[in-house]
Amino acid sequence: YMLFDVRHPQMGAEVRWVNDAANIDEWNSKIDDNTSFLFGELPSNPGQTFFDISAVAEVAHSHKIPLIIDSTIATPALLRPFEHGADIVIHSVTKTMTSSGFGIAGAVIAKKGLYYKSVPWEGQQDYAAYLKLLPNRDFGPNLSPFHAILTLNDLRTLRSKIDYLSRSAMKVAQFLAMHPAVEKVEYLGLPEHPLHELASKYMWLVDSEYDDVYHMKVNRYGHLLSFLVKGGHTKARKVLDGLKRIWRSTDLGRIKSIANIPTISTHQQQGEESRQEAGIPPNLIRLCVGAEHPDDIIGDLEQALDKI
């Protein structure tokens, strides 16, 4: 929100939001001759929205502009946007890829040969190399060696971690969907989610068909979910404050489970009207499922929910 609704306009850029990302016609309607790129977060945080990457990529390329995908929540272990037409992929590596929660890092990965009008001529043949030189080398926001070591250490076990965390998240989501105090669960892995089929087209555990356990391609939907507590914000706050094992914090992607209420923390600055447009009501709790046994996570949620 701060980047697109505040910082970019301060620099003279107009940002146009797509309200229904699954509606390809709406993407088309937002584009004119001055549009520089299309951008999307998959899956979105915290609302768990999704869109057809290949279809949106076709829209972008028909207008000779790149498609940028923020794939932080899925990680490369579950989603490969380049295979479906994306031109640039970004990650907050601080999140799931550095699951210890101690490293601070980000990544920009770009296809070579981005011959688009919005790409500076220095970066058209190799945009990643251009970023290394101008913004990083010349302006200084480089990753420190210490944080690089922390990130590399956590990356070695990314695939096995995201597999386990995704399976745990599915169990937690199924529990929440059945609890009488829960109004709604947003998790793409649930078959009843309206975007489940679309997400299933793209989200696969990498190399699962070569795995000695699975021997086939298997869907995984990540470890982030959200749920709405019946009774509004007051009840949701009581549930959050009642958690004992799940850590209350504003970050996500750690090896331990983390929960927060976005309207009073991560998305507080967004404002009520903008949060409503983004589908973030005051009774929504965001939960990033960690590596604890899923029964322990469910037990903590159950005792907190049973208090309201």
C-alpha positions in Angstrom: 0.0 0.0 0.0 2.7 2.5 1.0 4.7 1.9 -2.1 1.8 2.1 -4.7 -0.7 4.4 -3.0 1.8 6.8 -1.3 5.4 6.7 -2.6 4.7 6.3 -6.3 2.2 9.1 -6.5 4.7 11.3 -4.6 7.1 10.7 -7.5 4.4 11.6 -10.1 3.3 8.1 -11.0 -0.4 7.1 -11.2 -1.3 3.7 -9.9 -4.5 2.0 -11.1 -5.8 -0.9 -8.9 -7.6 -3.9 -10.4 -10.5 -4.7 -8.1 -11.2 -8.2 -9.5 -7.8 -9.7 -10.5 -9.5 -12.8 -11.9 -11.3 -10.5 -14.5 -9.0 -10.3 -17.4 -11.1 -7.6 -19.1 -10.5 -5.3 -16.0 -6.8 -5.6 -16.5 -7.2 -4.5 -20.1 -9.4 -1.6 -19.1 -6.7 -0.1 -16.8 -4.0 0.1 -19.5 -3.3 3.1 -21.7 -0.2 4.4 -23.7 1.5 5.6 -20.5 1.2 2.3 -18.6 4.7 1.1 -17.6 4.0 -2.4 -16.2 1.4 -4.8 -14.7 2.0 -6.0 -11.1 0.4 -8.7 -9.0 1.0 -10.5 -5.7 0.4 -14.3 -5.8 -1.1 -15.4 -3.5 -2.1 -12.1 -2.0 -1.4 -11.2 1.6 -3.6 -11.4 3.6 -6.7 -12.0 1.3 -5.5 -15.1 -0.6 -6.6 -13.8 -4.0 -5.2 -15.3 -7.2 -5.3 -14.6 -11.0 -4.5 -16.4 -14.2 -0.8 -15.6 -14.8 -0.7 -16.7 -18.4 -3.8 -14.7 -19.3 -2.5 -11.5 -17.6 0.9 -12.0 -19.2 -0.8 -12.1 -22.6 -2.5 -8.8 -21.8 0.8 -7.2 -20.7 2.7 -8.4 -23.7 0.0 -7.3 -26.1 0.6 -3.7 -24.9 4.4 -4.2 -24.9 4.8 -3.9 -21.2 6.2 -6.4 -18.6 4.4 -8.4 -16.0 5.9 -8.3 -12.5 4.9 -10.9 -10.0 5.5 -10.7 -6.2 5.8 -14.4 -5.3 6.9 -14.0 -1.7 4.1 -16.1 -0.2 4.4 -19.0 -2.6 8.2 -19.0 -2.9 9.9 -20.7 -5.8 9.1 -24.1 -4.2 5.5 -23.7 -5.1 5.2 -21.2 -7.9 7.3 -20.5 -11.0 5.9 -17.3 -12.7 8.5 -17.3 -15.5 7.1 -20.5 -16.8 3.8 -18.8 -17.3 4.8 -15.6 -19.0 6.0 -13.3 -16.2 8.9 -11.0 -17.0 10.2 -10.0 -13.5 9.7 -11.9 -10.2 10.3 -10.3 -6.8 10.6 -11.8 -3.4 10.8 -10.5 0.1 13.4 -13.0 1.1 13.1 -11.9 4.7 9.9 -13.9 4.8 9.6 -17.7 4.2 12.9 -18.1 2.4 14.7 -16.9 5.5 12.5 -18.8 7.8 14.7 -18.2 10.9 13.4 -14.6 10.8 16.8 -13.2 11.4 17.9 -12.2 7.9 16.8 -9.2 6.0 16.9 -9.6 2.2 15.0 -9.1 -1.1 15.4 -10.5 -4.6 14.6 -9.3 -8.1 14.9 -11.9 -10.9 14.4 -10.8 -14.5 14.3 -12.4 -17.9 17.0 -11.3 -20.3 15.9 -9.2 -23.2 13.1 -7.1 -21.7 12.5 -5.0 -24.8 9.8 -2.8 -23.3 9.3 0.9 -23.5 9.3 1.2 -19.7 12.7 -0.5 -19.3 15.7 1.8 -19.5 17.9 1.1 -22.5 20.8 0.1 -20.2 18.6 -2.7 -18.8 16.9 -4.0 -21.9 19.4 -6.8 -22.6 19.9 -7.8 -19.0 17.6 -6.1 -16.5 19.1 -8.0 -13.5 22.6 -6.8 -14.4 21.3 -3.2 -14.7 19.8 -3.4 -11.2 23.1 -4.6 -9.8 24.9 -1.6 -11.3 22.6 1.4 -10.9 20.3 1.0 -7.9 22.6 -1.4 -5.9 26.2 -0.5 -6.7 25.6 3.2 -7.2 22.9 3.8 -4.6 24.0 1.3 -2.0 21.1 -1.0 -0.9 23.2 -4.1 -1.1 22.6 -7.3 1.0 25.2 -7.6 3.8 27.4 -10.7 3.9 26.0 -11.7 7.2 22.4 -11.6 6.1 23.4 -13.4 2.9 24.8 -16.3 5.0 21.6 -16.5 7.1 19.5 -16.6 3.9 21.6 -19.2 2.2 21.5 -21.4 5.3 17.7 -21.3 5.4 17.3 -21.7 1.6 18.9 -25.2 1.7 15.8 -26.7 3.3 13.1 -24.5 1.6 11.4 -27.2 -0.4 11.0 -29.7 2.5 9.9 -26.9 4.8 7.3 -25.4 2.5 5.9 -28.9 1.9 5.5 -29.6 5.6 4.2 -26.1 6.3 1.6 -26.3 3.5 0.3 -29.7 4.7 0.0 -28.3 8.2 -1.8 -25.2 7.0 -4.3 -27.3 5.2 -5.1 -29.2 8.4 -5.4 -25.9 10.3 -7.7 -24.4 7.6 -9.9 -27.4 7.7 -10.3 -27.1 11.4 -11.1 -23.4 11.3 -13.6 -24.0 8.5 -15.6 -26.3 10.9 -15.4 -24.1 14.0 -18.7 -22.4 15.0 -16.9 -19.2 16.0 -15.3 -18.7 12.6 -17.3 -16.9 9.9 -15.0 -17.6 6.9 -11.6 -19.1 6.1 -9.4 -17.7 3.3 -7.1 -20.5 2.1 -6.6 -21.4 -1.5 -6.1 -25.1 -0.6 -9.7 -25.5 0.5 -11.8 -26.9 -2.3 -14.7 -24.6 -1.5 -12.5 -21.5 -2.0 -13.7 -19.7 -5.2 -10.1 -19.5 -6.5 -9.1 -23.0 -5.6 -9.3 -24.4 -9.1 -7.3 -21.5 -10.6 -4.6 -21.7 -7.9 -4.4 -25.5 -8.4 -3.4 -24.8 -12.0 -0.2 -23.0 -10.9 0.8 -24.0 -7.4 2.7 -27.2 -7.4 5.4 -28.6 -5.1 8.5 -28.4 -7.3 9.9 -31.7 -8.5 7.3 -33.7 -6.5 6.9 -36.1 -9.5 10.6 -37.1 -8.9 10.1 -37.4 -5.1 10.5 -40.9 -3.5 7.4 -40.2 -1.4 4.9 -38.7 -4.0 6.0 -40.0 -7.4 3.6 -37.5 -9.0 2.9 -33.8 -9.2 1.1 -32.6 -6.0 -0.5 -29.2 -5.3 0.6 -27.2 -2.3 -0.9 -23.9 -1.3 1.6 -22.3 1.1 1.4 -21.7 4.9 -0.4 -18.3 4.9 -4.2 -18.2 5.6 -6.7 -15.8 7.2 -10.0 -16.3 8.9 -12.9 -14.1 10.0 -14.1 -14.3 13.6 -17.8 -14.0 14.2 -18.8 -11.0 16.3 -16.5 -8.4 14.7 -13.2 -6.8 15.8 -13.8 -7.1 19.5 -14.1 -10.9 19.3 -11.2 -11.2 16.9 -9.0 -9.2 19.3 -10.1 -11.5 22.1 -9.1 -14.6 20.1 -5.7 -13.0 19.2 -5.0 -12.0 22.8 -6.0 -15.5 23.9 -3.3 -17.3 21.9 -0.6 -18.9 24.0 1.6 -20.9 21.6 1.1 -18.9 18.4 3.3 -15.8 18.4 1.6 -12.5 17.9 3.7 -10.4 15.5 3.5 -8.4 12.3 6.0 -10.5 10.2 5.4 -13.8 8.6 7.2 -16.8 7.1 9.1 -17.8 10.3 9.6 -21.4 11.4 7.2 -20.6 14.3 3.5 -19.8 13.8 2.6 -16.1 13.8 -0.8 -14.3 13.9 -1.9 -10.7 13.8 -5.0 -8.6 13.0 -4.0 -6.6 9.9 -6.4 -3.7 10.4 -4.6 -2.6 13.6 -1.0 -3.6 12.6 0.3 -4.3 9.1 -2.5 -2.6 7.2 -3.4 0.1 9.7 -2.1 3.0 7.6 -4.1 1.8 4.6 -7.3 3.4 5.9 -10.8 1.9 6.3 -12.0 2.6 2.8 -8.9 1.1 1.1 -9.0 -1.9 3.4 -12.6 -2.6 2.5 -11.7 -2.5 -1.2 -8.8 -4.9 -0.5 -11.1 -7.3 1.4 -9.5 -6.8 4.8 -12.3 -6.5 7.4 -11.6 -5.7 11.1 -12.5 -9.2 12.2 -9.8 -10.8 10.0 -6.9 -12.6 11.7 -3.9 -13.5 9.5 -2.2 -16.7 10.4 1.2 -17.9 9.1 1.4 -21.6 10.1 4.8 -22.6 11.4 6.6 -25.9 11.9 5.1 -26.8 15.2 3.0 -30.0 15.1 -0.4 -29.0 13.5 -2.2 -30.5 16.5 -0.5 -28.0 18.8 -1.4 -25.1 16.5 -5.0 -26.3 16.3 -5.1 -26.8 20.0 -4.0 -23.2 20.6 -6.6 -21.9 18.2 -9.3 -24.0 19.7 -8.8 -22.8 23.2 -8.7 -19.2 22.1 -11.8 -19.5 20.0 -13.7 -21.3 22.7 -13.3 -18.3 25.0 -15.5 -16.0 23.0 
